[in-house]
Amino acid sequence: MHLGLIGGIGPAATEFYYRGLVKAHAAAGKTMDLTIVHADTPTLLNNLALGAATTQAEIFLGFVKRLQAAGADVAVVTSLAGHFCIKELEQISPLPIINAIPTLDTYFAQQNIKSVGLLGTRSVMESHLYGGISSVEIVMPAGRDLDATHDNYVAMATSGHATDQQREFFLSQGLKMCQEQGADAIALAGTDLFLAFDGSDCDYPVIDCAQVHIDALMSASLGDN
């Protein structure tokens, strides 16, 4: 299967998907067929803030058509924040979209957990992953912590780098949701959060949503090889 990735949102997230897929295909002894197009992070974030799902879906449609012209069989948005318009994109896309949200709902259902704490953009957290999760209870940072989580995430995703302060902040927010809100695990509901959590010692279970999505892409890719 020829995978088509809409990347650039942000650059570190694109690299995470690319490296993950390269590693997984190598481990499976398979040759990867992949094309990546580059979307614009500021444009996405502006449309996200405006709730302009139709506008962003139309922008993504242009990238999907480029992927289709390159021979891709499916298209993938390499950003959970970018999934705010995924339903609108699915309705107009000439290619099947491998949607991360139902994949995550199925994954959560398979885990022995009842409650998941979310870290990511404000839209991801407040919408409980765009209303697509029914298998577990969702909690999120409260009060000012919600705004601070969004602001730190956007700054990190835009720069492609996590500062020591950002790492400490995200780790502490995860711990707080576990201790004060009863979260059984923390879901990294923003691809770029690997920048803060990779190599970090946590006193709580962490679910990398991007990795769950990558595993689903691998299943699709290997299914057609």
Sequence and secondary structure as in RCSB ss.txt:
>XXXX:A:sequence
MHLGLIGGIGPAATEFYYRGLVKAHAAAGKTMDLTIVHADTPTLLNNLALGAATTQAEIFLGFVKRLQAAGADVA
VVTSLAGHFCIKELEQISPLPIINAIPTLDTYFAQQNIKSVGLLGTRSVMESHLYGGISSVEIVMPAGRDLDATH
DNYVAMATSGHATDQQREFFLSQGLKMCQEQGADAIALAGTDLFLAFDGSDCDYPVIDCAQVHIDALMSASLGDN
>XXXX:A:secstr
 EEEEEE SSHHHHHHHHHHHHHHHHHHT   EEEEEE  HHHHHHHHHHT HHHHHHHHHHHHHHHHHTT SEE
EE  SGGGGGHHHHHHH SS B  HHHHHHHHHHHSS SEEEEES HHHHHTTTTTT  SSEEE   THHHHHHH
HHHHHHHHHT   HHHHHHHHHHHHHHHHHH  SEEEE SGGGHHHHTT   SS EEEHHHHHHHHHHHHHHHT 
